[in-house]
Amino acid sequence: MRATALIRRRVVLAADAFVEIVVWRLHQPLPSSSHEFKYRLAYVVESECVLRYDNELGKGDHRHFGTEETSYTFSTPDQLMADFNADVMRWNSEHGRS
């Protein structure tokens, strides 16, 4: 069976920045995850991905913030979005972007 696409969206935040959000519902969890979602959320500024949340096969749930990669505890798609949005705001604040 195929995965069901729940969201695929690119939102332009500035002339040089956008977020891309892709979430699928799987019929069973990935071997490295305990939930039935596959996701990729990215924040791109000046053609560079500066923030990314994903759960690629073999790595499980994790996030990239600049050059740092840390594990991420997934609970719900809504919480995933809230955490990602908070990190976008944090990144913007730390880098003098409004």
C-alpha positions in Angstrom: 0.0 0.0 0.0 1.1 3.5 -0.7 1.5 6.3 1.8 -1.2 9.0 2.0 0.1 12.6 1.5 -1.3 14.8 4.2 0.4 18.1 3.3 2.9 19.3 0.8 3.3 23.1 1.0 5.9 25.7 0.3 5.4 29.1 2.0 7.5 32.1 1.0 8.3 34.1 4.1 10.6 36.7 2.4 12.2 37.3 -1.0 15.1 35.0 0.1 13.4 32.6 2.5 10.7 29.9 2.5 9.5 26.9 4.5 8.7 23.6 2.9 6.4 21.2 4.7 5.8 17.6 3.6 4.0 15.0 5.7 2.7 11.6 4.8 0.7 9.0 6.8 2.2 5.6 6.4 0.4 2.3 6.8 3.0 1.2 9.4 5.8 3.0 11.2 9.2 3.2 9.6 11.6 0.8 11.2 13.3 3.7 13.0 10.1 5.4 14.3 7.2 4.4 16.6 4.5 6.4 14.7 2.9 6.2 11.3 4.1 9.5 9.9 6.9 10.4 7.5 7.8 14.0 7.4 10.3 16.7 6.1 10.0 20.3 7.3 12.7 22.7 6.1 13.5 26.4 6.4 15.6 27.7 3.6 17.3 31.1 3.7 19.4 32.5 0.9 19.3 29.0 -0.8 20.7 27.3 2.3 18.7 24.9 4.5 19.2 26.3 7.9 16.6 24.3 9.8 15.2 20.8 9.1 13.0 18.3 10.9 12.8 14.8 9.3 12.7 11.1 10.1 14.6 9.5 7.3 14.9 5.7 7.3 17.7 4.5 9.6 18.0 7.8 11.5 14.6 8.1 13.1 13.1 11.4 14.3 15.7 14.2 14.4 16.3 17.9 13.7 19.0 20.0 12.1 19.5 23.5 13.5 22.3 25.1 11.6 25.2 22.6 11.7 23.9 20.8 14.8 21.9 17.6 14.5 19.9 16.3 17.5 17.2 13.7 18.1 13.6 14.8 18.2 10.8 13.3 20.2 7.8 13.1 17.9 4.3 13.2 19.6 1.8 14.5 17.1 1.8 16.3 13.8 0.4 19.4 15.5 3.2 19.4 18.0 5.7 18.9 15.2 4.5 22.0 13.5 4.5 24.0 16.7 8.1 22.9 17.5 9.2 23.7 13.9 7.6 27.1 13.9 9.2 27.9 17.3 12.6 27.0 15.9 12.0 29.2 12.7 11.3 32.1 15.0 14.3 31.3 17.2 16.6 31.1 14.1 15.3 34.4 12.8 15.8 36.0 16.2 19.3 34.7 16.5 20.2 35.9 13.0 18.6 39.3 13.1 15.7 38.5 10.8 12.2 39.8 11.5 
